[in-house]
Amino acid sequence: MTPDGKLLTNHQNRDFLTKYNLEPDNGAARRLTTGPAIQNASKAYNATIAFSPRHIIHPHDLRFFDPRGHPLAAARRAKYLRKTLEEPLWIMLTGAGASSVVRTLTQRRLKCAIYRSLEDLGFPNGVGDGKEIRGTLWITIHDSVKASKLSPWPFGEAVARALTSRCAQPLR
């Protein structure tokens, strides 16, 4: 990556990213601040919530798109191709400030709450009622210990409502 967010890669990877509308820069996601419910949830859980209508490649996977090539690049491209075609909504959570167990469990609970709330709103896996939520939801939990002490359901409901009202598009 260059400082301005451009990925240094080869032609094959560039063509793949362009064809399937994949974004290598997680900074491309814009903050999701639609209404008081999402703002209150963001504040209570000490989280930054962002959404991009494009699918964002996880930063740990950028090494597979190195310009010199990588032995597992083809497998990673196949994974992202399958994921792009089968999963319209990608949810990624990152965290800081606690042991890996606390971070991981908190992230899993919050992600589960978002998916369940989307199901309750008629959008299982981001698809429902002739609409879909296509893109990447990127959530950073700045204090995993604080978030782990709270019920994940209010957070999941607030995020799901914001996604369905703000990010749902007609089905392709």
Backbone hydrogen bonds, N-H to C=O, Kabsch-Sander energy under -0.5 kcal/mol:
donor,donor_aa,acceptor,acceptor_aa,energy
2,T,6,K,-2.6
5,G,2,T,-2.3
9,T,7,L,-0.7
14,R,10,N,-2.5
15,D,11,H,-2.8
16,F,12,Q,-1.9
17,L,13,N,-2.8
18,T,14,R,-2.4
19,K,15,D,-2.7
20,Y,16,F,-2.0
21,N,18,T,-1.1
22,L,17,L,-2.5
23,E,55,H,-3.5
26,N,24,P,-0.7
28,A,25,D,-1.9
29,A,26,N,-0.9
30,R,51,F,-2.2
32,L,49,I,-3.1
33,T,31,R,-0.8
35,G,33,T,-1.0
38,I,34,T,-0.5
39,Q,35,G,-1.5
40,N,36,P,-2.8
41,A,37,A,-2.2
42,S,38,I,-2.4
43,K,39,Q,-2.1
44,A,40,N,-2.9
45,Y,41,A,-2.4
46,N,43,K,-0.8
47,A,42,S,-2.7
48,T,140,T,-2.5
49,I,47,A,-0.5
50,A,48,T,-0.5
50,A,138,W,-2.4
51,F,30,R,-2.9
52,S,136,T,-2.2
55,H,21,N,-1.0
57,I,23,E,-2.7
61,D,58,H,-2.0
62,L,59,P,-1.1
64,F,61,D,-1.4
65,F,62,L,-1.8
66,D,63,R,-1.2
69,G,66,D,-1.7
73,A,70,H,-1.8
76,R,72,L,-2.3
77,R,73,A,-2.6
78,A,74,A,-2.3
79,K,75,A,-2.1
80,Y,76,R,-2.4
81,L,77,R,-2.4
82,R,78,A,-2.5
83,K,79,K,-2.6
84,T,80,Y,-2.5
85,L,81,L,-2.1
86,E,82,R,-2.3
87,E,83,K,-2.5
89,L,125,N,-0.7
90,W,88,P,-0.6
90,W,135,G,-2.7
92,M,90,W,-0.5
92,M,137,L,-3.1
94,T,139,I,-2.6
96,A,141,I,-1.3
103,R,99,S,-2.5
104,T,100,S,-2.6
105,L,101,V,-2.6
106,T,102,V,-2.4
107,Q,103,R,-2.6
108,R,104,T,-2.5
109,R,105,L,-2.4
110,L,106,T,-2.4
111,K,107,Q,-2.5
112,C,108,R,-2.5
113,A,109,R,-2.2
114,I,110,L,-2.0
115,Y,111,K,-2.5
116,R,112,C,-2.7
117,S,113,A,-2.2
118,L,114,I,-2.4
119,E,115,Y,-2.1
120,D,116,R,-2.4
121,L,117,S,-1.6
122,G,119,E,-1.8
123,F,118,L,-3.3
126,G,123,F,-2.2
127,V,124,P,-1.7
128,G,131,K,-2.9
131,K,128,G,-1.8
132,E,169,Q,-2.8
133,I,126,G,-3.2
134,R,132,E,-0.8
135,G,88,P,-2.7
135,G,133,I,-0.5
136,T,52,S,-2.6
136,T,54,R,-0.7
137,L,90,W,-3.3
138,W,50,A,-3.0
138,W,136,T,-0.6
139,I,92,M,-2.9
139,I,137,L,-0.6
140,T,48,T,-2.5
141,I,94,T,-3.1
141,I,139,I,-0.5
142,H,46,N,-2.8
142,H,140,T,-0.7
143,D,46,N,-0.5
144,S,96,A,-1.4
147,A,143,D,-2.2
148,S,144,S,-2.2
149,K,145,V,-0.9
149,K,146,K,-0.7
150,L,147,A,-1.0
155,F,151,S,-0.5
156,G,152,P,-2.6
157,E,153,W,-2.6
158,A,154,P,-2.2
159,V,155,F,-2.5
160,A,156,G,-2.5
161,R,157,E,-2.5
162,A,158,A,-2.0
163,L,159,V,-2.5
164,T,160,A,-2.6
165,S,161,R,-2.2
166,R,162,A,-2.2
167,C,163,L,-2.4
168,A,163,L,-0.7
169,Q,132,E,-2.9
171,L,130,G,-2.4
